[in-house]
Amino acid sequence: MTPILDVRDVTKAFGGVIANDGITLKVPQGAIIGLIGPNGSGKTTLFNSIVGYHPIDRGSIWFDGREISRLRVPQIARLGLLRTFQQTRIYGKMSCLENVQISVPHVHEGLRTMLSPYPSEVTERAEGLLEFVGLYPKRHLRGGEMSFGQQKLLELAMALMNQPKVLLLDEPTAGISPVLINSLMERLKRINADLGVTLFVIEHNMRVIMNLAQHIYCLAHGQLLAEGPPEAIQTDQRVIDAYLGAR
Amino acid sequence: MTNTTRNLLLYTLICLISLLAPHLAPAFRVQMALLWMMILFALTWDLGGGQMGYNSFGNIVFFGIGCYVAAVVQRDLFFAVEGQSQATGDLATSSPLFNYFNGLAVGLALAVIIAVAVAAGLGSGILGLRGQYFAICTLGVGIAAGEIASGWGYIGAGSGMVAPIFPGGPGQNATFFYYFFFALAVTCFFTLKRLYASRFGLAINAIRDDEDKAEAMGIHTTRYKTIAWCISAVFLALAGGAFGHLNNFIDREVAFPGITFGVWMVLMAILGGKGTLWGPVIGATIFHATQELFWTYLLGWQRVALGLLIVVIVVFFPLGIMGWLRSRWPERFGETVDLEARAAPISLGETR
């Protein structure tokens, strides 16, 4: 399989702290790939580098056959590479429905489209997605009034509305009620299988990521520590040491 | 249905009163014309400051551009030096009435074009700034525009310019400009009402709530911000052009009144309620009425009273009148207070 996302030797330092040190990884088209690692190992920094949030110091990032290392956040988003945030980011004073409506793809957008009301198909699709994440009954509430976990689900619906090719999910199950995690996992699998969205997932919940991902990369201290299928990662002594703090 | 009928009734009533007003109270025509201008100020300021979260203190620049451009067009193209026009016999034959209104139309059109060009040019430069940096920068732009106007000989520099005299009997210009500002403010209101219901409206709200997120979702943030500013510029330039003609005399104090109109447009929007459609209208009406009363009944202390009013607005109505009403009676303002929906458990069971 050709990788849709190809990270080559990416290094990013903040002052003296090397947050990512020569990371190389590939996300194949249509896959679900996991990214794990202890706190501060550079997972979110890597996501930020990929989506163009800050310039990288060395290396290159390729998406769908073109280099995106120098592109800015909105340009990368319009190419179809989207991320969700660890600390949720939604539009607090707008209703859930509006949050999803405004998340339509913004690729071909002339002045006419910008200034005209949303066609009813868009509203219907937005409502469908709210239903998909279980927020349909709350569609008229303001985004900021909802709990952290609900905002997380809203953010997922917003990302799907944007019809991305690849979705980078930063801890999708953090803050979600434990009773919902299994169904959320099933939803993520359906996003991947039915909608054809490639997923690249940061996750701390081992049960979730081992169940979800086909291939997992593990970071520690900014470096790529191990990679492999879930079974291999689970039994990898280096990964266990990194997590449990053995030297 | 009842809601639409009620709105229609409200709009008709307001329009009827407004159309009759100059005949009912002819002595107040200029004040009422300025009331519509204030409403327009508050509405256009709220487009950026309320709906988009970009507090601008420089919108007065577009107003000033309108003032000067419309006056210069009249002076140079339609009311060229008396002697010259008599010598050629060209302009002297056409009636001043024809000249005045043609000149006004051309002047306003040109004012809009130049103001939009300036908004787009400035916007692409400074709309990249966020929060208070943007606010300070626009403040600087407003001051700079005034300084340029007071030093540029072509537009009269410090001694100012005179707009042509309104053709017709005394006082008729007040009636004309009353209806002009009324039509302009109403057009502005309905244009914004329509825009706020469009993709544009949601996009600028998204920029207000979380601009980083909006960028991460691929929204063309700079494009939307620039369009918003250009729309403000269109209406402000039209208002400026007309105000210059109503006032007859134009200099930097008239065209770039940063500390009066420039600050008032912000205050009126805040008083009425930022980020709402009706807020700026209500805020401007109350502010203008109060201000005129201060000038009439508290002469000598009017500035002090105005200052106190501003303090009261900011301290007691931080959300504005609309914001306060909305928090008192949320269900009347389209807020969902359905407790059931709020408490509804999220289910991710098989839905489809």
Interface residues (C-beta under 8 A of the other chain):
Chain A: V51 V73 P74 A77 R78 L82 R83 F85 R89 I90 Y91 G92 K93 M94 S95 E98 Q101 I102 S103 V104 P105 H106 V107 E109 L111 T113 M114 L115 S116 P117 Y118 G128 E131 F132 V133 G134 L135 P137 K138 H140 L141 G143 E145 G149 Q150 L153 M158 N162 S177 L180 S183 L184 E186 R187
Chain B: L195 A197 S198 R199 F200 L202 A203 N205 A206 R208 D209 D210 D212 K213 A214 E215 A216 M217 G218 I219 H220 T221 R223 Y224 I227 G275 T336 D338 E340 A341 R342 A344 I346 S347 L348 G349 T351 R352
